[in-house]
Amino acid sequence: MDEDLTLLFKPSAVALVGASADPGKMGHIALKNLLSGDFVVHPVNPREREILGRKCYESLNDIPGEVDLAVVVLPAKSSVEIVRDAAQRGVRFVIVTSSGFSERGEGGEELQDALMTAVHGTGTRVLGPNTMGLMVPSSRLDTFFISKDRSSRPGSGSIAVVSQSGAVAVSCLEKAEAAGIGVSACVCLGNKADIDEVDLLRHFADDAETQCIAMYLESFSDGRLFLKVAREVALSKPVVLLKAGRTRAGSVAARSHTGAIASTSDAVVAGVLRQAGVVRVYDEEELVDVSKALSVIGHVKDDRVCVVASAGGFGVIASDLAESSDNGMGLRMAELSESTASELRKAVPEFAAPRNPVDLTAEVTDAMYDRVLGILKADPGVDAIMMSLELQPPNVTDGLIGIAGRHFSEGGPPIVMSVFAKDQSSVMRDMTSRGLVVYPTIRRSMRAIAALVERGGYLRRLR
């Protein structure tokens, strides 16, 4: 079967079967979202002549010209016949949004088998069923049946999101948009009757716009094949996975959600994922956070972290989070060289100790931060810097953001920041737009560094 998914992400013509004139229907919302895209859209509804200013067709066969993608927003039983028509017409990709297939059990499994029989032996591929489809910012392709007024979409970026759950995908997109992070695409797998996580791993491995692949899975279609492909992809691009269904209760919930059969041994899953170079996370916030760091920084060479802050308490918290194995990241606090300590004594207030964590105290200034970052970056014993950026002290200004950005872009040990400011969200978006890696808490910043260390360790073992 043809594994090239290009036309799924960049179609020239899209048909929406089940388009509706009723603003409350999914077929209306999906059509409205599609009409903002850079492609031709053909609504299909035998009972309507026109919807949202577009001519309606009675069936797929009445549409003139080629159709690369058909989105089917109809009940499960009706969808099977439409998919058969699409396959006979030569439509390359079909997205089936309706539920009521394998996740329902025996009756639904038969329907899903019929769906796949309809495309067997053809060149047509199916995404779903039980899916919202996909969203591609660069071409404004959006098949979701959730209004943009109710759920914000991020702009173009370098993270590809692949999710077995539509709700988890939406949550990730909303978190990304709120933080000013872009995505290259977001794909909802649903029941994975045909196109699955391995297909998408391979696609995004070759996608020039994607620098990191973030995945939420409740099951593996083929565990051995996934690990083989993930290991190959991880050589060049980070793969981050939120694997749900880790417990008995989670496995039961996954079965009723997407018809997934989760692994019975989570310890085995954790071990083989680590060997394959997949970075594992445990909730959707962590999935977005870790993917952001990996997409921008890539990795760090080792686990020696230096913390710099203008508040002693934040330095203590960061140190505990760095070194603790019980409720922290299991990293090492870097031992600063004598020459570094000597230079720090000249740069910080005389009552501040020149050690790691570096406490700049409430007397901190923009110039002091600038000088200290330069000193720390020159120390060969520092692999990463966790900078707690506080904008409350009286002698710092917003210019500190530009200083941090300059040190970040100049290279050396990468800087991951936590920011504390009156308008934290706005400041974070500004910093993210400058290409900085920033989080609203010290824990999330340190978790990002831990992921960079894990990625670096994997690449080091390969070498």
Secondary structure, DSSP 8 states (H G I E B T S, - for coil): -----HHHHS-SEEEEET--S-TTSHHHHHHHHHTTSSSEEEEE-TT-SEETTEE-BSSGGGS-S--SEEEE-S-HHHHHHHHHHHHHHT-SEEEE----SGGG-HHHHHHHHHHHHHHTTSS-EEE-SS---EEETTTTEE--SS-TTTS----EEEEEEEES-HHHHHHHHHHHHHHT--EEEEEE-TT-SSS-HHHHHHHHHS-TT-SEEEEEES--SSHHHHHHHHHHHHTTS-EEEEE---SHHHHHHHHHHH-----S-HHHHHHHHHHTTEEEESSHHHHHHHHHHHHHT---SS-EEEEEESSHHHHHHHHHHHH-SSSS---EE----HHHHHHHHHHS-TTS--SSSEE--TT--HHHHHHHHHHHHT-TT-SEEEEEEE--STT--THHHHHHHHHHHT-SS-EEEEEE-TTHHHHHHHHHHTT-EEESSHHHHHHHHHHHHHHHHHHHHH-
